């Protein structure tokens, strides 16, 4: 039983480390997602600013309008690309979150098995000790009867 408890204890430690690694991975992914969100906000602000600055310009010639249109198109493409990337990152985050939940459930299961086996071992030890005490008492009673 000791070897089983030791093995489950080591397996529990390994699973805890794996769970912690997945948790760290999830945290890193969330930070990247927040950074991506910040970039999207900045791109939106830049897009709004370029549009407003063009309308404030006293003279709008065709070259300026073409440049403004080109900048607007590029910013729109960047925004679309960032949105798609963010959607992919969110899906990955959800997948890693499920992995983390699975790892956590596995760790909890190993903890319960370990506790159950330790209780069983202590019960069996107490039972053996009680049996030994009863045997000692019985042998002393037999010795007294013989004398």
PyMOL commands that place a pseudoatom at each C-alpha (Angstrom):
pseudoatom trace, name=CA, resn=UNK, resi=1, chain=A, elem=C, hetatm=0, pos=[0.000, 0.000, 0.000]
pseudoatom trace, name=CA, resn=UNK, resi=2, chain=A, elem=C, hetatm=0, pos=[2.929, 2.320, 0.729]
pseudoatom trace, name=CA, resn=UNK, resi=3, chain=A, elem=C, hetatm=0, pos=[4.202, 1.931, -2.813]
pseudoatom trace, name=CA, resn=UNK, resi=4, chain=A, elem=C, hetatm=0, pos=[0.757, 2.749, -4.200]
pseudoatom trace, name=CA, resn=UNK, resi=5, chain=A, elem=C, hetatm=0, pos=[0.513, 5.864, -2.039]
pseudoatom trace, name=CA, resn=UNK, resi=6, chain=A, elem=C, hetatm=0, pos=[4.012, 6.947, -3.048]
pseudoatom trace, name=CA, resn=UNK, resi=7, chain=A, elem=C, hetatm=0, pos=[3.225, 6.388, -6.729]
pseudoatom trace, name=CA, resn=UNK, resi=8, chain=A, elem=C, hetatm=0, pos=[-0.035, 8.328, -6.535]
pseudoatom trace, name=CA, resn=UNK, resi=9, chain=A, elem=C, hetatm=0, pos=[1.734, 11.090, -4.602]
pseudoatom trace, name=CA, resn=UNK, resi=10, chain=A, elem=C, hetatm=0, pos=[4.358, 11.440, -7.329]
pseudoatom trace, name=CA, resn=UNK, resi=11, chain=A, elem=C, hetatm=0, pos=[1.714, 11.304, -10.043]
pseudoatom trace, name=CA, resn=UNK, resi=12, chain=A, elem=C, hetatm=0, pos=[-0.200, 13.989, -8.155]
pseudoatom trace, name=CA, resn=UNK, resi=13, chain=A, elem=C, hetatm=0, pos=[2.899, 16.207, -8.120]
pseudoatom trace, name=CA, resn=UNK, resi=14, chain=A, elem=C, hetatm=0, pos=[3.444, 15.692, -11.855]
pseudoatom trace, name=CA, resn=UNK, resi=15, chain=A, elem=C, hetatm=0, pos=[-0.177, 16.522, -12.626]
pseudoatom trace, name=CA, resn=UNK, resi=16, chain=A, elem=C, hetatm=0, pos=[-0.031, 19.630, -10.430]
pseudoatom trace, name=CA, resn=UNK, resi=17, chain=A, elem=C, hetatm=0, pos=[3.032, 20.816, -12.360]
pseudoatom trace, name=CA, resn=UNK, resi=18, chain=A, elem=C, hetatm=0, pos=[1.298, 20.168, -15.678]
pseudoatom trace, name=CA, resn=UNK, resi=19, chain=A, elem=C, hetatm=0, pos=[-1.783, 22.030, -14.441]
pseudoatom trace, name=CA, resn=UNK, resi=20, chain=A, elem=C, hetatm=0, pos=[0.357, 24.955, -13.344]
pseudoatom trace, name=CA, resn=UNK, resi=21, chain=A, elem=C, hetatm=0, pos=[2.109, 24.989, -16.730]
pseudoatom trace, name=CA, resn=UNK, resi=22, chain=A, elem=C, hetatm=0, pos=[-1.237, 25.074, -18.538]
pseudoatom trace, name=CA, resn=UNK, resi=23, chain=A, elem=C, hetatm=0, pos=[-2.386, 27.845, -16.189]
pseudoatom trace, name=CA, resn=UNK, resi=24, chain=A, elem=C, hetatm=0, pos=[0.739, 29.864, -17.020]
pseudoatom trace, name=CA, resn=UNK, resi=25, chain=A, elem=C, hetatm=0, pos=[0.168, 29.267, -20.731]
pseudoatom trace, name=CA, resn=UNK, resi=26, chain=A, elem=C, hetatm=0, pos=[-3.407, 30.506, -20.370]
pseudoatom trace, name=CA, resn=UNK, resi=27, chain=A, elem=C, hetatm=0, pos=[-2.235, 33.605, -18.508]
pseudoatom trace, name=CA, resn=UNK, resi=28, chain=A, elem=C, hetatm=0, pos=[0.278, 34.381, -21.269]
pseudoatom trace, name=CA, resn=UNK, resi=29, chain=A, elem=C, hetatm=0, pos=[-2.413, 33.952, -23.903]
pseudoatom trace, name=CA, resn=UNK, resi=30, chain=A, elem=C, hetatm=0, pos=[-4.721, 36.310, -22.019]
pseudoatom trace, name=CA, resn=UNK, resi=31, chain=A, elem=C, hetatm=0, pos=[-1.970, 38.923, -21.860]
pseudoatom trace, name=CA, resn=UNK, resi=32, chain=A, elem=C, hetatm=0, pos=[-1.435, 38.605, -25.614]
pseudoatom trace, name=CA, resn=UNK, resi=33, chain=A, elem=C, hetatm=0, pos=[-5.176, 38.942, -26.123]
pseudoatom trace, name=CA, resn=UNK, resi=34, chain=A, elem=C, hetatm=0, pos=[-5.257, 42.117, -24.020]
pseudoatom trace, name=CA, resn=UNK, resi=35, chain=A, elem=C, hetatm=0, pos=[-2.325, 43.506, -25.997]
pseudoatom trace, name=CA, resn=UNK, resi=36, chain=A, elem=C, hetatm=0, pos=[-4.150, 42.708, -29.247]
pseudoatom trace, name=CA, resn=UNK, resi=37, chain=A, elem=C, hetatm=0, pos=[-7.262, 44.466, -27.916]
pseudoatom trace, name=CA, resn=UNK, resi=38, chain=A, elem=C, hetatm=0, pos=[-5.159, 47.516, -27.047]
pseudoatom trace, name=CA, resn=UNK, resi=39, chain=A, elem=C, hetatm=0, pos=[-3.676, 47.531, -30.569]
pseudoatom trace, name=CA, resn=UNK, resi=40, chain=A, elem=C, hetatm=0, pos=[-7.153, 47.372, -32.088]
pseudoatom trace, name=CA, resn=UNK, resi=41, chain=A, elem=C, hetatm=0, pos=[-8.287, 50.324, -29.984]
pseudoatom trace, name=CA, resn=UNK, resi=42, chain=A, elem=C, hetatm=0, pos=[-5.257, 52.306, -31.081]
pseudoatom trace, name=CA, resn=UNK, resi=43, chain=A, elem=C, hetatm=0, pos=[-5.887, 51.438, -34.742]
pseudoatom trace, name=CA, resn=UNK, resi=44, chain=A, elem=C, hetatm=0, pos=[-9.503, 52.558, -34.386]
pseudoatom trace, name=CA, resn=UNK, resi=45, chain=A, elem=C, hetatm=0, pos=[-8.345, 55.839, -32.868]
pseudoatom trace, name=CA, resn=UNK, resi=46, chain=A, elem=C, hetatm=0, pos=[-5.801, 56.329, -35.654]
pseudoatom trace, name=CA, resn=UNK, resi=47, chain=A, elem=C, hetatm=0, pos=[-8.430, 55.643, -38.281]
pseudoatom trace, name=CA, resn=UNK, resi=48, chain=A, elem=C, hetatm=0, pos=[-10.784, 58.166, -36.708]
pseudoatom trace, name=CA, resn=UNK, resi=49, chain=A, elem=C, hetatm=0, pos=[-7.986, 60.724, -36.367]
pseudoatom trace, name=CA, resn=UNK, resi=50, chain=A, elem=C, hetatm=0, pos=[-6.927, 60.426, -40.023]
pseudoatom trace, name=CA, resn=UNK, resi=51, chain=A, elem=C, hetatm=0, pos=[-10.499, 60.932, -41.168]
pseudoatom trace, name=CA, resn=UNK, resi=52, chain=A, elem=C, hetatm=0, pos=[-10.976, 63.969, -38.950]
pseudoatom trace, name=CA, resn=UNK, resi=53, chain=A, elem=C, hetatm=0, pos=[-7.653, 65.522, -39.945]
pseudoatom trace, name=CA, resn=UNK, resi=54, chain=A, elem=C, hetatm=0, pos=[-8.577, 65.305, -43.623]
pseudoatom trace, name=CA, resn=UNK, resi=55, chain=A, elem=C, hetatm=0, pos=[-11.803, 67.176, -43.063]
pseudoatom trace, name=CA, resn=UNK, resi=56, chain=A, elem=C, hetatm=0, pos=[-9.978, 69.887, -41.111]
pseudoatom trace, name=CA, resn=UNK, resi=57, chain=A, elem=C, hetatm=0, pos=[-7.595, 70.465, -43.970]
pseudoatom trace, name=CA, resn=UNK, resi=58, chain=A, elem=C, hetatm=0, pos=[-8.348, 73.732, -45.770]
pseudoatom trace, name=CA, resn=UNK, resi=59, chain=A, elem=C, hetatm=0, pos=[-7.536, 72.323, -49.190]
pseudoatom trace, name=CA, resn=UNK, resi=60, chain=A, elem=C, hetatm=0, pos=[-8.490, 68.853, -50.364]
pseudoatom trace, name=CA, resn=UNK, resi=61, chain=A, elem=C, hetatm=0, pos=[-6.955, 67.959, -53.690]
pseudoatom trace, name=CA, resn=UNK, resi=62, chain=A, elem=C, hetatm=0, pos=[-7.188, 64.640, -55.480]
pseudoatom trace, name=CA, resn=UNK, resi=63, chain=A, elem=C, hetatm=0, pos=[-3.748, 63.459, -54.288]
pseudoatom trace, name=CA, resn=UNK, resi=64, chain=A, elem=C, hetatm=0, pos=[-4.657, 64.118, -50.657]
pseudoatom trace, name=CA, resn=UNK, resi=65, chain=A, elem=C, hetatm=0, pos=[-7.973, 62.322, -51.089]
pseudoatom trace, name=CA, resn=UNK, resi=66, chain=A, elem=C, hetatm=0, pos=[-6.244, 59.355, -52.733]
pseudoatom trace, name=CA, resn=UNK, resi=67, chain=A, elem=C, hetatm=0, pos=[-3.699, 59.209, -49.912]
pseudoatom trace, name=CA, resn=UNK, resi=68, chain=A, elem=C, hetatm=0, pos=[-6.469, 59.436, -47.336]
pseudoatom trace, name=CA, resn=UNK, resi=69, chain=A, elem=C, hetatm=0, pos=[-8.384, 56.667, -49.091]
pseudoatom trace, name=CA, resn=UNK, resi=70, chain=A, elem=C, hetatm=0, pos=[-5.251, 54.509, -49.261]
pseudoatom trace, name=CA, resn=UNK, resi=71, chain=A, elem=C, hetatm=0, pos=[-4.508, 55.037, -45.549]
pseudoatom trace, name=CA, resn=UNK, resi=72, chain=A, elem=C, hetatm=0, pos=[-8.121, 54.312, -44.667]
pseudoatom trace, name=CA, resn=UNK, resi=73, chain=A, elem=C, hetatm=0, pos=[-8.051, 51.088, -46.698]
pseudoatom trace, name=CA, resn=UNK, resi=74, chain=A, elem=C, hetatm=0, pos=[-4.806, 49.940, -45.076]
pseudoatom trace, name=CA, resn=UNK, resi=75, chain=A, elem=C, hetatm=0, pos=[-6.120, 50.683, -41.596]
pseudoatom trace, name=CA, resn=UNK, resi=76, chain=A, elem=C, hetatm=0, pos=[-9.341, 48.839, -42.357]
pseudoatom trace, name=CA, resn=UNK, resi=77, chain=A, elem=C, hetatm=0, pos=[-7.368, 45.794, -43.527]
pseudoatom trace, name=CA, resn=UNK, resi=78, chain=A, elem=C, hetatm=0, pos=[-5.282, 45.900, -40.361]
pseudoatom trace, name=CA, resn=UNK, resi=79, chain=A, elem=C, hetatm=0, pos=[-8.398, 46.104, -38.216]
pseudoatom trace, name=CA, resn=UNK, resi=80, chain=A, elem=C, hetatm=0, pos=[-10.002, 43.162, -39.986]
pseudoatom trace, name=CA, resn=UNK, resi=81, chain=A, elem=C, hetatm=0, pos=[-6.780, 41.163, -39.638]
pseudoatom trace, name=CA, resn=UNK, resi=82, chain=A, elem=C, hetatm=0, pos=[-6.540, 41.977, -35.935]
pseudoatom trace, name=CA, resn=UNK, resi=83, chain=A, elem=C, hetatm=0, pos=[-10.166, 41.013, -35.364]
pseudoatom trace, name=CA, resn=UNK, resi=84, chain=A, elem=C, hetatm=0, pos=[-9.602, 37.673, -37.051]
pseudoatom trace, name=CA, resn=UNK, resi=85, chain=A, elem=C, hetatm=0, pos=[-6.434, 37.094, -35.065]
pseudoatom trace, name=CA, resn=UNK, resi=86, chain=A, elem=C, hetatm=0, pos=[-8.213, 37.986, -31.865]
pseudoatom trace, name=CA, resn=UNK, resi=87, chain=A, elem=C, hetatm=0, pos=[-11.020, 35.540, -32.667]
pseudoatom trace, name=CA, resn=UNK, resi=88, chain=A, elem=C, hetatm=0, pos=[-8.452, 32.788, -33.197]
pseudoatom trace, name=CA, resn=UNK, resi=89, chain=A, elem=C, hetatm=0, pos=[-6.701, 33.707, -29.951]
pseudoatom trace, name=CA, resn=UNK, resi=90, chain=A, elem=C, hetatm=0, pos=[-9.990, 33.650, -28.050]
pseudoatom trace, name=CA, resn=UNK, resi=91, chain=A, elem=C, hetatm=0, pos=[-10.741, 30.187, -29.429]
pseudoatom trace, name=CA, resn=UNK, resi=92, chain=A, elem=C, hetatm=0, pos=[-7.287, 29.028, -28.362]
pseudoatom trace, name=CA, resn=UNK, resi=93, chain=A, elem=C, hetatm=0, pos=[-7.849, 30.544, -24.921]
pseudoatom trace, name=CA, resn=UNK, resi=94, chain=A, elem=C, hetatm=0, pos=[-11.123, 28.646, -24.569]
pseudoatom trace, name=CA, resn=UNK, resi=95, chain=A, elem=C, hetatm=0, pos=[-9.375, 25.421, -25.568]
pseudoatom trace, name=CA, resn=UNK, resi=96, chain=A, elem=C, hetatm=0, pos=[-6.581, 25.968, -23.052]
pseudoatom trace, name=CA, resn=UNK, resi=97, chain=A, elem=C, hetatm=0, pos=[-9.191, 26.903, -20.415]
pseudoatom trace, name=CA, resn=UNK, resi=98, chain=A, elem=C, hetatm=0, pos=[-10.893, 23.541, -20.978]
pseudoatom trace, name=CA, resn=UNK, resi=99, chain=A, elem=C, hetatm=0, pos=[-7.507, 21.803, -20.719]
pseudoatom trace, name=CA, resn=UNK, resi=100, chain=A, elem=C, hetatm=0, pos=[-6.870, 23.622, -17.458]
pseudoatom trace, name=CA, resn=UNK, resi=101, chain=A, elem=C, hetatm=0, pos=[-10.238, 22.541, -16.097]
pseudoatom trace, name=CA, resn=UNK, resi=102, chain=A, elem=C, hetatm=0, pos=[-9.518, 18.934, -17.114]
pseudoatom trace, name=CA, resn=UNK, resi=103, chain=A, elem=C, hetatm=0, pos=[-6.095, 19.047, -15.457]
pseudoatom trace, name=CA, resn=UNK, resi=104, chain=A, elem=C, hetatm=0, pos=[-7.613, 20.546, -12.321]
pseudoatom trace, name=CA, resn=UNK, resi=105, chain=A, elem=C, hetatm=0, pos=[-10.256, 17.809, -12.199]
pseudoatom trace, name=CA, resn=UNK, resi=106, chain=A, elem=C, hetatm=0, pos=[-7.534, 15.176, -12.605]
pseudoatom trace, name=CA, resn=UNK, resi=107, chain=A, elem=C, hetatm=0, pos=[-5.500, 16.698, -9.771]
pseudoatom trace, name=CA, resn=UNK, resi=108, chain=A, elem=C, hetatm=0, pos=[-8.573, 16.769, -7.523]
pseudoatom trace, name=CA, resn=UNK, resi=109, chain=A, elem=C, hetatm=0, pos=[-9.287, 13.133, -8.385]
pseudoatom trace, name=CA, resn=UNK, resi=110, chain=A, elem=C, hetatm=0, pos=[-5.739, 12.121, -7.513]
pseudoatom trace, name=CA, resn=UNK, resi=111, chain=A, elem=C, hetatm=0, pos=[-5.986, 14.070, -4.253]
pseudoatom trace, name=CA, resn=UNK, resi=112, chain=A, elem=C, hetatm=0, pos=[-9.147, 12.207, -3.287]
pseudoatom trace, name=CA, resn=UNK, resi=113, chain=A, elem=C, hetatm=0, pos=[-7.595, 8.834, -4.179]
pseudoatom trace, name=CA, resn=UNK, resi=114, chain=A, elem=C, hetatm=0, pos=[-4.505, 9.707, -2.169]
pseudoatom trace, name=CA, resn=UNK, resi=115, chain=A, elem=C, hetatm=0, pos=[-6.565, 10.771, 0.847]
pseudoatom trace, name=CA, resn=UNK, resi=116, chain=A, elem=C, hetatm=0, pos=[-8.756, 7.676, 0.629]
pseudoatom trace, name=CA, resn=UNK, resi=117, chain=A, elem=C, hetatm=0, pos=[-5.759, 5.347, 0.444]
pseudoatom trace, name=CA, resn=UNK, resi=118, chain=A, elem=C, hetatm=0, pos=[-4.017, 7.131, 3.314]
pseudoatom trace, name=CA, resn=UNK, resi=119, chain=A, elem=C, hetatm=0, pos=[-7.150, 6.787, 5.459]
pseudoatom trace, name=CA, resn=UNK, resi=120, chain=A, elem=C, hetatm=0, pos=[-7.411, 3.125, 4.495]
pseudoatom trace, name=CA, resn=UNK, resi=121, chain=A, elem=C, hetatm=0, pos=[-3.760, 2.596, 5.382]
pseudoatom trace, name=CA, resn=UNK, resi=122, chain=A, elem=C, hetatm=0, pos=[-4.116, 4.301, 8.772]
pseudoatom trace, name=CA, resn=UNK, resi=123, chain=A, elem=C, hetatm=0, pos=[-7.282, 2.271, 9.450]
pseudoatom trace, name=CA, resn=UNK, resi=124, chain=A, elem=C, hetatm=0, pos=[-5.502, -0.967, 8.631]
pseudoatom trace, name=CA, resn=UNK, resi=125, chain=A, elem=C, hetatm=0, pos=[-2.534, 0.047, 10.773]
pseudoatom trace, name=CA, resn=UNK, resi=126, chain=A, elem=C, hetatm=0, pos=[-4.815, 0.876, 13.708]
pseudoatom trace, name=CA, resn=UNK, resi=127, chain=A, elem=C, hetatm=0, pos=[-6.605, -2.443, 13.208]
pseudoatom trace, name=CA, resn=UNK, resi=128, chain=A, elem=C, hetatm=0, pos=[-3.284, -4.342, 13.239]
pseudoatom trace, name=CA, resn=UNK, resi=129, chain=A, elem=C, hetatm=0, pos=[-2.153, -2.487, 16.351]
pseudoatom trace, name=CA, resn=UNK, resi=130, chain=A, elem=C, hetatm=0, pos=[-5.442, -3.259, 18.068]
pseudoatom trace, name=CA, resn=UNK, resi=131, chain=A, elem=C, hetatm=0, pos=[-5.088, -6.938, 17.106]
pseudoatom trace, name=CA, resn=UNK, resi=132, chain=A, elem=C, hetatm=0, pos=[-1.543, -6.988, 18.513]
pseudoatom trace, name=CA, resn=UNK, resi=133, chain=A, elem=C, hetatm=0, pos=[-2.727, -5.406, 21.774]
pseudoatom trace, name=CA, resn=UNK, resi=134, chain=A, elem=C, hetatm=0, pos=[-5.564, -7.951, 22.040]
pseudoatom trace, name=CA, resn=UNK, resi=135, chain=A, elem=C, hetatm=0, pos=[-3.087, -10.783, 21.409]
pseudoatom trace, name=CA, resn=UNK, resi=136, chain=A, elem=C, hetatm=0, pos=[-0.745, -9.447, 24.110]
pseudoatom trace, name=CA, resn=UNK, resi=137, chain=A, elem=C, hetatm=0, pos=[-3.637, -9.151, 26.596]
pseudoatom trace, name=CA, resn=UNK, resi=138, chain=A, elem=C, hetatm=0, pos=[-4.894, -12.638, 25.748]
pseudoatom trace, name=CA, resn=UNK, resi=139, chain=A, elem=C, hetatm=0, pos=[-1.437, -14.160, 26.107]
pseudoatom trace, name=CA, resn=UNK, resi=140, chain=A, elem=C, hetatm=0, pos=[-0.986, -12.487, 29.522]
pseudoatom trace, name=CA, resn=UNK, resi=141, chain=A, elem=C, hetatm=0, pos=[-4.380, -13.785, 30.634]
pseudoatom trace, name=CA, resn=UNK, resi=142, chain=A, elem=C, hetatm=0, pos=[-3.420, -17.289, 29.549]
pseudoatom trace, name=CA, resn=UNK, resi=143, chain=A, elem=C, hetatm=0, pos=[-0.152, -17.006, 31.467]
pseudoatom trace, name=CA, resn=UNK, resi=144, chain=A, elem=C, hetatm=0, pos=[-2.022, -15.990, 34.614]
pseudoatom trace, name=CA, resn=UNK, resi=145, chain=A, elem=C, hetatm=0, pos=[-4.436, -18.885, 34.216]
pseudoatom trace, name=CA, resn=UNK, resi=146, chain=A, elem=C, hetatm=0, pos=[-1.569, -21.320, 33.885]
pseudoatom trace, name=CA, resn=UNK, resi=147, chain=A, elem=C, hetatm=0, pos=[0.125, -20.051, 37.042]
for i in range(1, 147): cmd.bond("trace and resi %d" % i, "trace and resi %d" % (i + 1))
show_as sticks, trace
zoom trace
